[in-house]
Amino acid sequence: MGPPYLSPNDIDAAHAAQVLEFLNAVGTPQELAGAVEIPGELDIGLRVAARILARRDELGSFSDLSQVYAIPYVGPERFTELVTSLSAARPPAGAAEDYQGALLSRVLERLERLEMLAPVSATVKLSALPREIWLGQETRLLAEVRDANGRPLVDCDLTLVTTWGRLRGRAGLQEVSGSTVTVRTDHLGLCKLHLGAALGEGLTGVEQASLRSALAVLGHDEEVPRAKLPALAALAERYRAPGGASLRRAVDVFFRQYGSPDNADAPVDSLARWPRIAVTVLAYLTPAPEAATAQVPMTLLIVQQRNWFYAWLWAYRQLLQAQSSLAASLADVEGRERGSSGILDDVFGRIGSFLHAQDGWVGRTLGQEFAEASLTNFVQRELAKFPEQERTALLTGVTAGIRSLAGGSAVFSAVEASRLGLSTRIDRGLAGVDTRQQLDRFQGRLEAIENDAVTRQDLTGLQQAVRSQVALDTARQIGQLQVDVDTRLAAKADVAQVDALSERIGDLQGRDSALIEGLSREVLELQGQSRELRDGLAVATTRINTVDSDVAGLAIRLREGPR
């Protein structure tokens, strides 16, 4: 309840008796608060009612309304509400009008003083149609400049500054554009401008019109992105249409600057609300160069740009999933009676055909993403149906294809062309080579080396046999000489003959030692030759393994293609 308020002295005895009678008889704070209930007012609540009853209990009973008026938190307003609710007492009839009139008079006086202090100035008004648009459209701005009396200011300079995009307008006969422009008002005190995106690449008029007409079907309602998915899918179909080159070019230019194909960059709620770009446009009346003033007429306006790319990418991916037959085509690849090279040729040929059909930068980017996912699913689901001996080569080749797809469709096409060219050259080179004959020749050489090889055990046995034979021959010769000596001694040979025989025996023993040493050298030479044979065998085995590795590597490179 507003002023004026009642005081205890304003209430006559009859009305005071009614109020005191009720306050002394009421039993609970809830009953008191319910009796003083004025809609829309902060009237007697439970806490104030409890204070009133507590004070009554301290006094025994209320005998005068001044006792109620003095209770904390009652005050003039609640006291007036209490009295007017419990009796017929009312504030004086003319008091409210007098109070409101006095308040209004004081406000008018203050306004008059402020108007006297403030200098006469012009006003600038800025409006936009529409206030919220789709990214790729233009906002039409209208600036209106009037003097202090409301009359248009003609042919005066107005400067506009934007925090985003580019402004376009006219300064007389000259067209101006940029983030800050100065234009001139016409005969009505108006300036017309356009606010659009600032792009790093230029668009033709046809491309701009194609994008704006495509975005016009989205409307300007406040529906969430999820409700716009059918319209966004239709926009994706227009982008993929054979005759949509102008639209594709415009979308690609905007997407490279304001979009991202990476899902990690998308807002968490990209299908629940539109990401918006808030743009602030400031307009102020350009002061004359010689004027020095701290008060410049100005205004500002905030417009919104809806970024539709994140929801559109989601709709585009769903459209690819529904319309593309790539996954089914890869599932139909047959592996019977074919090597891994032929299977990879078939798989990459189908991938290449799919990528070749994707137009536009966004289309190729999402097509590569879809092809990479399709290849991954192909490996996970279809690899088991191919021959087991071909799976490793298939997995290696498909993995290389996925890596090349991550580098872009151009990289994939170049790698695939190089792989096919290399495969053709290898096939032509191998066509005139009888690899079976070469392998048979290597096998024969290996068997010959194995047959000619002398083991360490054979050499040891040969050495022992030679030594045994030498010892036996020596023993026989010495025995024969001893017999001859004995015979000669028995015949009483002279001392000279005995000495000659002794010398012959010594010579024979020396010759036997030389023979043993020569045989030992021969044994050592045989051991060296055996080692050489073993080394030759190892070298031959290594060469054979190298040839086998080269043949295997050649086959793998043929299957994988160039990296």
Stockholm file with secondary structure:
# STOCKHOLM 1.0

chainA/1-563         MGPPYLSPNDIDAAHAAQVLEFLNAVGTPQELAGAVEIPGELDIGLRVAARILARRDELGSFSDLSQVYAIPYVGPERFTELVTSLSAARPPAGAAEDYQGALLSRVLERLERLEMLAPVSATVKLSALPREIWLGQETRLLAEVRDANGRPLVDCDLTLVTTWGRLRGRAGLQEVSGSTVTVRTDHLGLCKLHLGAALGEGLTGVEQASLRSALAVLGHDEEVPRAKLPALAALAERYRAPGGASLRRAVDVFFRQYGSPDNADAPVDSLARWPRIAVTVLAYLTPAPEAATAQVPMTLLIVQQRNWFYAWLWAYRQLLQAQSSLAASLADVEGRERGSSGILDDVFGRIGSFLHAQDGWVGRTLGQEFAEASLTNFVQRELAKFPEQERTALLTGVTAGIRSLAGGSAVFSAVEASRLGLSTRIDRGLAGVDTRQQLDRFQGRLEAIENDAVTRQDLTGLQQAVRSQVALDTARQIGQLQVDVDTRLAAKADVAQVDALSERIGDLQGRDSALIEGLSREVLELQGQSRELRDGLAVATTRINTVDSDVAGLAIRLREGPR
#=GR chainA/1-563 SS CCSCCCCGGGSCHHHHHHHHHHHHHCCCHHHHHHHSCCTTSCCCCHHHHHHHHHHHHHHSSCCSHHHHHTSTTTHHHHHHHHHHHHSSCCCCTTHHHHHHHHHHHHHHHHHHHHHHHSCCCCEEEEEEESSEEETTSCEEEEEEEECTTSCBCCSCEEEEEESSSEEEEEETTEEEEESEEEEECCTTSEEEEEEECCCSSCCCHHHHHHHHHHHHTTCSSCCCGGGGHHHHHHHHHHHHSTTCHHHHHHHHHHHHHHCCSCGGGSCTTTTTSCCEEEEEEEEEECCCTTCCCSCCCEEEEEEEEECCHHHHHHHHHHHHHHHCCHHHHHHTCCCTTCCHHHHHHHHHHHHHHHHHTCCSHHHHHHHHHHHHHHHHHHHHHHGGGSCHHHHHHHHHHHHHHHHHHHTCHHHHHHHHHHHHHHHHHHHHHHHTCCHHHHHHHHHHHHHHHHHHCCCHHHHHHHHHHHHHHHHHHHHHHHHHHHHHHHHHHHTTCCHHHHHHHHHHHHHHHHHHHHHHHHHHHHHHHHHHHHHHHHHHHHHHHHHHHHHHHHHHHHHHHHHHCCC
#=GC SS_cons         CCSCCCCGGGSCHHHHHHHHHHHHHCCCHHHHHHHSCCTTSCCCCHHHHHHHHHHHHHHSSCCSHHHHHTSTTTHHHHHHHHHHHHSSCCCCTTHHHHHHHHHHHHHHHHHHHHHHHSCCCCEEEEEEESSEEETTSCEEEEEEEECTTSCBCCSCEEEEEESSSEEEEEETTEEEEESEEEEECCTTSEEEEEEECCCSSCCCHHHHHHHHHHHHTTCSSCCCGGGGHHHHHHHHHHHHSTTCHHHHHHHHHHHHHHCCSCGGGSCTTTTTSCCEEEEEEEEEECCCTTCCCSCCCEEEEEEEEECCHHHHHHHHHHHHHHHCCHHHHHHTCCCTTCCHHHHHHHHHHHHHHHHHTCCSHHHHHHHHHHHHHHHHHHHHHHGGGSCHHHHHHHHHHHHHHHHHHHTCHHHHHHHHHHHHHHHHHHHHHHHTCCHHHHHHHHHHHHHHHHHHCCCHHHHHHHHHHHHHHHHHHHHHHHHHHHHHHHHHHHTTCCHHHHHHHHHHHHHHHHHHHHHHHHHHHHHHHHHHHHHHHHHHHHHHHHHHHHHHHHHHHHHHHHHHCCC
//
